[in-house]
Amino acid sequence: MNGSIWIATYVLLWLTVLVLASLVIALLRQVGVLHARMRPMGVHFAGEGPERLEPAPGSASIDYSRSALTLIAFTSPTCEICKELIPSLDAIRREYADMQYIQYEHGPDSPMFLEFNVRSTPYVVTVDGNGIVQGRGVANSLEQVEELIAESLDAGKVQATPIELTDKVDA
């Protein structure tokens, strides 16, 4: 009788360990799903791009004073994230009346990548109307670009106004 009790408790212990192990695996999977859903806000500097709060490169070819804020996006035709992000960037351009949007696509003749010291895509840079870099970094989602724009507007005390949508139609 003594031996059968020990065998039963030993089997019960192993069943408990297997159940707990499967629960831990299920929880780890859920943590991974939550992490994938909650993208980090803000862009990642990645050690490249122009220096923040310094004059922006490209002033010979870009008129920064044309708008309160200029959003410069560096993309690549082979970048899958860029393909998903470009329509969102176009929507942001339409959302802000006082924001200029410029996109440079990586290619054999892309001197702006060198001038801005950009090596990865999608990389975004915000420049205020005085030609000063307010923010920069690798952005993998629309939320990150919007956060960069908000931080740039706050940091530079720039007043880029969103376009107000109304139901009125001017005749």
C-alpha positions, 0 to 999 in steps of 0.5 A: 500500500505504501508504494502505491501512494508514492506512485500516485503522488509522483504521477500527480506531481508530474501532471501538475508540472505539465499543466503549469508548464503549459500555462507558462507557455500560454502566458508567454505567448500572450505577452508576445502578442501584447508586445506586438500590439503595443508598439513603442511610441516615438521613433528610434534615433538609431545613431544616424540622421542630422543632429537635433536642434542644429541647422538642417542639411539640404537648405539649398534644395528645400525651402524650410520657411515655406511652412511651420514644419517640414516632414522629410521621409526617407524610404526605399522601394524594397522596404516592406514597412515603407510600402505600408507607411507611405499612404499613412504619411500622405494622410498626415500631409493632408491633415496638417495645413501648415506642414510641408511633406517631402519624400526621398526614395533610396536609389543609386542617385540619392544624395539626400540620404548622404547629406542627411546621414541616413542609412536605414528606412523608413527614417523621418526628420522634422524641421521647423520653419527656421531650418532647425531639426526638431526630431528624427528617427526610424519610424515603423508605424503611423503612431510613431510618426504622429508622436514625432510630429507632436514632439516637434511641434511642442519642442519648437513651439511651432503652430501647425494647425490641423485642417478642420473638416466641416460639412459645409460646401462652399457654392 
